[in-house]
Amino acid sequence: MIDIDIIEQTQETKNLIIKGKSKLFPVMRIPLENLQYNKLNGRIATWISEYLSNEGEFPEDSERANEIIEGFIESSNPDLLKKTKNNIELFDQQEAAVVLKNGIIVDGNRRFTALRQLSREGKGQNFNYIKAVLLDSEEYTQKEIKTLELNLQHAKEERVDYNPIDRLVDIYRDLIAYDAPFTAAEYAREIASTEKMVSQEMEVSQLMVDYLDYIGQPLMFHIARQQKIDGPLREAHRILKSKKLEDDDREAARDVIFASIASLDGDVTRKIRDMKNVVQDVDMLGKVVKELDETLDNIDAHFREEKVVKTTQQTHTVNVPSEAKNKVIEVTSRYAERKKLSSAQKAPIESLKKSLDRINDIDSDAVVRMSSDDIEEFAELVNQIQERLDSFKVLTNAN
């Protein structure tokens, strides 16, 4: 708990919306050594996940814990931290943070980091303090504090600087986990979005959780960050949500896609996108699943092996046995190319169908009412179309 006697009220104020009401709060000047990072800060969610996976828990010593989390803040976005630090050094802290009386920072973790570094570097006594609104945590519920945090994070466009996976982790914690505090409607309202958009993000977040379960690393979010699977997951979401995919085929399609994400190298997002027409073709998907049936079983068994689970947790990398990996890549690539060739072969038919639809849209009565000049031009175009169609007839008759 921050000692009231060591803080100083400034002449500045900050407007906050809390408990649904806008209120003006005084800004205090608080010594840095009395503050602690927020371990639930969404911007470093995967870094916290990684640390807890490796170490089990944070040190009890608050300064040692601060040192660790400062490293996460810097690693998560070094360029933005450098920009913030330079700005504060040149112009002082322009925007107040928000801190609870127990010392936990609700908003302003990067500003806190910049000030800590400037203070250590001996840049001046003024950098030994942070300007912040001080809130009594006993007056507000955890949900009200989280709502305030969301408001502050999304109030300015430049603040939306999450790593994509960290954002999905935040969505999971706030909306999907068993103790999630928000409904989709509430969350959408607080971040000025739509319920539909939030629901889509929930589906992608759930897909991330399902993928981590698939590779035997439940809730190990840092592994998702390490694999950079945000793009592949979003492509997978579009494929699996398509109405072209039968409900009975979704699980099999998901397993093929997950095995591909775990196996592929290079531009995984594009390669998953290339699988769209394969997965959404019932017959072709059936053939892929049949060819990969034993391989998918082997991959599943591989990820369940205790040794593999431990190795993945230690290295934070996902490895599929080379034989299974090569089989997945070979089969999915072959069918993707086959589908592309099939689509190219049918392209003339699709073009002709579209042309016929456009011609059928022409109003005969409107043709009759055209001026003589327009009729002449219309007739010329009809002749050109007829000539082109006659050339196609010659080609088809030749075959």
C-alpha positions in Angstrom: 0.0 0.0 0.0 1.4 3.4 -1.0 2.1 5.7 2.0 0.0 8.8 1.5 2.7 10.9 3.3 5.3 10.3 0.5 3.1 11.4 -2.4 2.6 15.0 -3.6 -0.5 16.4 -5.3 0.2 18.3 -8.5 -2.0 21.0 -10.1 -2.8 18.7 -12.9 -6.0 16.6 -13.2 -7.1 13.7 -15.4 -10.6 12.8 -16.5 -11.5 9.1 -16.2 -14.7 7.2 -17.0 -15.3 4.7 -14.1 -18.5 3.1 -12.9 -20.0 4.5 -16.1 -19.4 8.1 -15.0 -16.9 10.7 -16.1 -14.9 12.1 -13.1 -12.0 14.5 -12.7 -9.2 13.1 -10.6 -6.2 14.9 -9.1 -2.8 13.8 -10.4 -0.3 12.8 -7.8 3.5 12.6 -7.9 4.6 9.2 -6.7 8.1 7.8 -6.1 8.9 5.0 -8.5 10.1 2.6 -5.8 6.5 2.4 -4.5 5.1 1.0 -7.7 4.7 -2.5 -9.2 4.0 -3.6 -12.7 0.7 -5.2 -13.5 1.3 -8.9 -14.2 -2.1 -9.1 -16.0 -1.0 -6.4 -18.5 -2.3 -7.7 -21.8 0.6 -6.3 -23.8 3.0 -8.8 -22.2 0.6 -11.7 -21.6 2.7 -14.2 -23.6 5.9 -13.1 -21.9 4.3 -13.7 -18.5 3.1 -17.1 -19.8 6.6 -17.9 -20.8 8.2 -16.9 -17.5 5.6 -18.8 -15.4 6.1 -21.9 -17.7 9.9 -21.8 -17.0 10.0 -20.6 -13.4 6.7 -21.5 -11.9 6.2 -18.1 -10.1 7.6 -14.6 -9.8 10.0 -13.7 -7.0 8.5 -12.4 -3.8 10.8 -9.5 -3.9 8.9 -6.7 -5.7 11.9 -5.0 -7.2 13.2 -8.2 -8.6 9.8 -8.9 -10.1 9.8 -5.4 -11.5 13.2 -6.0 -13.1 11.9 -9.1 -14.8 8.8 -7.5 -16.2 10.7 -4.4 -17.3 12.6 -6.7 -19.5 9.3 -8.0 -21.0 8.1 -4.5 -21.6 11.3 -3.6 -23.5 11.4 -6.9 -25.5 7.7 -6.6 -26.5 8.2 -3.4 -28.4 11.7 -1.9 -28.0 11.2 0.8 -30.7 8.0 2.2 -29.0 9.7 2.2 -25.6 12.7 4.1 -27.0 10.3 6.6 -28.5 8.4 7.0 -25.2 11.7 7.3 -23.3 13.1 10.0 -25.6 9.8 11.9 -25.4 9.7 11.9 -21.6 13.4 12.9 -21.4 12.8 15.9 -23.7 9.4 17.1 -22.6 8.8 15.4 -19.2 5.9 13.1 -18.6 2.9 14.6 -20.4 0.3 12.1 -19.7 -0.6 10.8 -16.2 -0.6 7.1 -15.5 -3.3 5.4 -13.4 -2.2 3.5 -10.2 -4.0 1.7 -7.5 -3.2 2.4 -3.9 -1.6 -1.0 -3.5 1.0 0.2 -6.0 -0.2 -1.8 -9.0 -0.1 0.2 -12.3 -3.4 0.0 -14.2 -2.3 2.2 -17.1 1.2 3.5 -17.8 3.5 0.5 -17.7 5.6 1.8 -20.6 5.9 5.2 -19.1 6.9 3.6 -15.8 9.6 1.6 -17.6 10.9 4.7 -19.4 11.1 6.6 -16.1 12.8 3.7 -14.3 15.5 3.7 -17.0 16.0 7.4 -17.0 16.2 7.4 -13.2 18.9 4.7 -13.3 20.8 6.6 -16.0 20.9 9.6 -13.7 19.1 11.9 -16.1 17.6 14.0 -13.3 15.7 13.9 -10.0 12.4 14.6 -11.7 12.6 11.1 -13.3 12.5 9.5 -9.9 8.7 10.0 -9.8 5.7 9.2 -11.9 2.7 11.4 -12.3 -0.5 9.4 -11.8 -4.1 9.3 -10.7 -4.3 7.2 -7.5 -7.3 5.0 -7.1 -8.5 3.2 -4.0 -8.8 -0.4 -5.1 -11.3 -1.1 -2.3 -13.8 1.3 -3.9 -13.9 -0.5 -7.2 -14.4 -4.1 -8.3 -11.9 -5.9 -10.5 -14.3 -5.7 -13.4 -14.6 -1.9 -13.0 -10.8 -1.6 -12.9 -10.5 -3.7 -16.0 -13.2 -1.7 -17.7 -11.2 1.5 -17.0 -8.1 -0.2 -18.4 -9.9 -1.1 -21.6 -11.2 2.5 -21.9 -7.7 3.9 -21.5 -6.1 1.4 -23.9 -8.6 2.0 -26.7 -9.1 5.7 -26.2 -6.3 6.6 -28.7 -5.5 4.9 -31.9 -1.8 4.9 -31.2 -2.3 2.9 -28.1 -3.5 -0.1 -30.0 0.0 -1.6 -30.3 -0.4 -5.1 -29.0 1.4 -8.1 -30.4 -1.5 -9.9 -32.2 -1.1 -13.0 -30.0 -1.1 -10.9 -26.8 -4.4 -9.3 -28.0 -5.9 -12.8 -28.5 -4.8 -13.8 -25.0 -6.5 -10.7 -23.6 -9.7 -11.7 -25.5 -9.4 -15.2 -24.0 -8.9 -13.9 -20.4 -11.6 -11.2 -20.6 -14.3 -13.1 -22.6 -13.7 -16.9 -22.8 -12.0 -18.2 -19.6 -14.2 -19.6 -16.9 -13.8 -16.5 -14.8 -14.0 -14.0 -17.7 -15.6 -10.8 -16.5 -17.2 -9.5 -19.7 -19.8 -10.5 -22.3 -19.2 -9.8 -25.9 -21.7 -6.9 -25.8 -20.0 -5.3 -22.8 -16.6 -5.7 -24.2 -17.6 -4.2 -27.6 -19.1 -1.2 -25.8 -16.0 -0.5 -23.8 -13.6 -0.6 -26.8 -16.0 1.2 -29.2 -16.4 -1.9 -31.5 -19.3 -4.0 -32.5 -20.5 -7.2 -30.9 -20.0 -9.0 -34.2 -16.3 -8.0 -34.4 -15.7 -9.0 -30.8 -17.4 -12.4 -31.4 -15.1 -13.0 -34.4 -12.1 -12.2 -32.3 -13.4 -14.6 -29.7 -13.6 -17.3 -32.3 -10.0 -16.7 -33.4 -8.9 -16.7 -29.8 -10.6 -20.0 -29.1 -9.0 -21.4 -32.3 -5.6 -20.4 -30.8 -6.5 -22.2 -27.5 -7.6 -25.3 -29.5 -4.3 -25.3 -31.5 -2.3 -25.2 -28.3 -4.4 -28.1 -27.0 -3.7 -29.9 -30.3 0.1 -29.6 -29.9 -0.1 -30.6 -26.2 0.7 -27.2 -24.8 -2.6 -26.0 -23.3 -2.6 -22.2 -22.6 1.1 -21.9 -23.3 0.5 -18.6 -25.1 4.2 -17.8 -25.6 4.5 -20.8 -27.9 1.8 -19.2 -30.1 3.7 -16.0 -30.1 7.0 -17.8 -30.9 5.3 -19.5 -33.9 3.7 -16.2 -35.1 0.5 -18.0 -35.8 -1.9 -15.0 -35.8 -2.0 -14.9 -39.6 -2.4 -18.7 -40.1 -5.1 -18.8 -37.4 -7.1 -16.0 -39.1 -6.9 -17.8 -42.4 -7.9 -21.0 -40.7 -10.9 -19.2 -39.1 -12.1 -17.9 -42.5 -11.9 -21.4 -44.0 -13.6 -23.2 -41.1 -16.4 -20.6 -40.8 -17.3 -20.9 -44.5 -20.7 -22.2 -45.4 -19.1 -24.2 -48.1 -17.7 -26.5 -45.4 -20.1 -29.2 -44.1 -20.5 -29.3 -40.3 -19.5 -33.0 -40.2 -16.2 -32.1 -42.0 -15.1 -29.2 -39.7 -13.2 -31.3 -37.2 -11.3 -33.2 -39.9 -10.6 -29.9 -41.7 -9.4 -28.3 -38.5 -7.0 -31.3 -37.8 -5.5 -31.0 -41.3 -5.0 -27.3 -40.9 -3.5 -27.6 -37.4 -1.1 -30.3 -38.7 -0.2 -28.0 -41.5 0.4 -25.0 -39.2 2.7 -27.1 -37.1 4.6 -28.5 -40.1 4.9 -25.7 -42.6 7.8 -23.3 -42.9 8.1 -19.9 -44.7 5.0 -18.0 -45.5 2.6 -20.2 -43.5 -0.3 -17.7 -43.8 -0.2 -17.8 -47.6 0.1 -21.6 -47.6 -2.9 -22.0 -45.3 -4.8 -19.6 -47.5 -4.0 -21.8 -50.5 -5.6 -24.7 -48.7 -9.0 -23.0 -48.7 -10.4 -24.4 -51.9 -9.1 -27.9 -51.0 -10.7 -28.0 -47.6 -14.0 -26.5 -48.8 -14.3 -29.2 -51.5 -16.0 -32.2 -49.9 -14.5 -34.8 -52.2 -11.0 -33.4 -52.2 -11.0 -32.9 -48.4 -12.0 -36.6 -48.1 -9.1 -37.7 -50.2 -6.7 -35.5 -48.2 -7.9 -36.9 -44.9 -7.7 -40.5 -46.2 -4.1 -40.0 -47.4 -3.1 -38.4 -44.1 -5.2 -40.6 -41.8 -2.2 -42.5 -40.3 0.0 -39.5 -40.4 -2.4 -37.4 -38.4 -2.7 -40.1 -35.8 1.1 -40.3 -35.6 1.3 -36.5 -35.1 -1.3 -36.6 -32.4 0.5 -39.4 -30.6 3.8 -37.5 -31.0 2.5 -34.4 -29.3 1.2 -36.5 -26.4 4.6 -38.0 -25.6 5.9 -36.7 -22.2 9.4 -36.1 -23.6 8.0 -34.0 -26.5 5.8 -32.0 -24.1 8.8 -31.2 -21.9 11.1 -30.4 -24.9 8.5 -28.1 -26.4 8.0 -26.3 -23.1 11.8 -25.8 -22.8 12.5 -24.7 -26.3 9.2 -23.0 -27.1 9.3 -24.4 -30.5 7.0 -26.9 -32.2 8.6 -29.8 -34.0 6.8 -32.5 -36.1 8.7 -35.7 -36.9 10.3 -35.2 -40.4 8.5 -38.1 -42.0 5.1 -36.9 -40.9 6.0 -33.3 -41.6 7.1 -34.1 -45.2 3.9 -36.2 -45.7 1.6 -33.3 -44.6 3.5 -30.8 -46.8 3.5 -33.1 -49.8 -0.1 -34.1 -49.7 -1.6 -30.7 -48.9 0.7 -29.0 -51.6 -0.2 -31.5 -54.2 -4.0 -31.1 -53.7 -3.7 -27.3 -53.5 -1.9 -27.3 -56.9 -4.4 -29.7 -58.3 -7.2 -27.4 -57.2 -5.5 -24.4 -58.7 -5.1 -26.2 -62.0 -8.8 -27.3 -61.9 -9.9 -23.8 -61.2 -7.8 -22.4 -64.1 -9.2 -25.0 -66.5 -12.7 -23.9 -65.5 -12.0 -20.2 -65.7 -13.3 -19.8 -69.3 -16.7 -21.4 -68.2 -17.0 -19.1 -65.2 -16.2 -16.1 -67.5 -18.9 -17.2 -70.0 -21.4 -17.6 -67.2 -20.8 -14.1 -65.9 -21.1 -12.7 -69.5 -24.4 -14.5 -70.0 -25.7 -13.1 -66.7 -24.8 -9.6 -67.9 -26.5 -10.1 -71.2 -29.6 -11.5 -69.5 -29.7 -8.2 -67.5 -30.2 -6.2 -70.7 -33.8 -4.8 -71.0 -35.2 -5.5 -74.4 -37.7 -2.6 -74.1 -34.8 -0.3 -73.4 -33.0 -1.4 -76.5 -36.1 -0.6 -78.6 -36.3 2.9 -77.1 -32.6 3.8 -77.9 -31.7 6.5 -80.3 -30.6 5.5 -83.8 -26.9 6.2 -83.0 -27.1 4.1 -79.9 -28.8 1.3 -81.8 -26.0 1.4 -84.4 -23.4 1.1 -81.7 -25.4 -1.6 -79.9 -25.6 -3.6 -83.1 -21.9 -3.3 -83.7 -21.2 -4.7 -80.2 -23.6 -7.6 -80.8 -21.7 -8.4 -84.0 -18.4 -8.4 -82.2 -19.8 -10.6 -79.5 -21.2 -13.0 -82.1 -17.8 -13.1 -83.9 -16.1 -14.0 -80.7 -18.7 -16.7 -79.9 -18.3 -18.2 -83.4 -14.5 -18.4 -82.8 -15.2 -20.3 -79.6 -17.6 -22.6 -81.5 -14.9 -23.5 -83.9 -12.5 -24.3 -81.0 -15.1 -26.5 -79.3 -16.1 -28.3 -82.5 -12.5 -29.0 -83.3 -12.3 -31.0 -80.0 
